Amino acid sequence: MQYQHKNLADGQWKKLSFFEQMANVGSEVERTIKWKNKENLKYSRMAFERALELIDLTIADQKNRKKLKELLRVRETLADYFAFKNEYGSTDKSWQNYFYAFNWAARVNL
C-alpha cells in the first residue's frame, strides 16, 4: 500500500495519543467537508482518502484495540456519508461535533 502520510505510517502515528490521532483524522474530515461545500470534488475526495488512511492507521495501532468497535463504526459511517448513500443520516455538523471533542482533548493533553 502506498501511503500519503509516509512518516506517520512508518511509526510516527503510534507515538501520538489516541486523542491526537482522532484530532488529525478530524482535520482531514474538516478539509473534506470544506472542499465538498466549495464543490471541489477532486480535493474533497483527496482529503477523504487521507482521512480514511489516518483512521486505518488508528485502527491498526495496538493501543487502541479496546476502541476498535467505535473506530470501525466511525470508518463505516464516514464512508457511508462521503462515498455512498448516507444511510446513517450523518451531516457535516454531526461530523464536526464528533471530532471537536477530540481536538479539545488533544489540546488539553488528556
N, C-alpha and C positions, 0 to 999 in steps of 0.2 A: 504494500500500500504506500502511496506517495502522500506524505503529509504536507499541508500548507504551513503548519506550525512545527517545523522540524526540530528546533531546540526544545520545545515542550515535549514532543513525542520521544525525544532521546533521554528523558528522565527528569527534566526540569519541572514538568507538570506535577509529579509526585511530591515535590518539595513544597508545593502550595497547600494551604489548608483547604478543607472542603469548602468553606465559605468563599475563599479566594477563587477556587476553581469555578464554583457556581456563579460568582460575580462576573468572571470572564466569559462564561457561556452567555450570561445575560447581556453583556456588552455586544456580543455578536448578534443576539436576538434583537436588541435595540437597533442595531445597524440594519438588520433585515427588515424590520418594520419601517424604519426611516426611508430606505430605498424603495420599498413597496409603495409607500404613500406618495413618493415622488414619481411613481410609475417608471422607475428604472429597474426593470425586471432582471436584467443581467447582474447588476450589482447586488440586488436583493438576493438572488439565487446564490451568488458567491458568498455573501455573508451567512446565509442559511447553511451552506455546506461547511463553512468554518465552525458554526455553532454545533452542528452535528459532530464534527471532528472532535471538538472540545468535550462534548457530552460523552462521546465514546471513550476518550482518554480518562474522563472522570469515572465512568463505569468500570474501566479496566484497572483503576487504582485500588489495590487491595485494602487500603484503609477505609474505603467507602463501601465495603461489602455489606454492611448492615443497612445501608441506604439503597441497596440495589433495586428493590421494588419501586421506590419513588423515582429513582433515576431512569429506570426503564419506562415507567409511565410518562415521565417528562419527555423522553425521546419520542415515544409513540404519539403523544399529543402535539408536540412540536411538528412532527412530520404530517400529522393529520391537518393541522392548521395551515401550514405553509405550502404543502405539496399535494394534499388530497382534498377531500370534500368538507373538512371541518365538522365532522360528525359529533365531536365533543362540544361544539359551540364556543370555542375559545374566541377571545377578542384581543386586539392589540393591548388594550388596557389591562386585561387579565394577566397577560404575559409580563407587562411592565410591573404590575403589582407583585407578581410572584417573585421576580428577580430583584426587586427593590430591597426586599428583606436580606438577601444575600449580600448586596452591596453595602448595606448598613452594617451587617455583622462583620464583614471583612474589614471595614473601616475602623471599627472599634476593637478589632483583634479578638473576637470571641473564639 
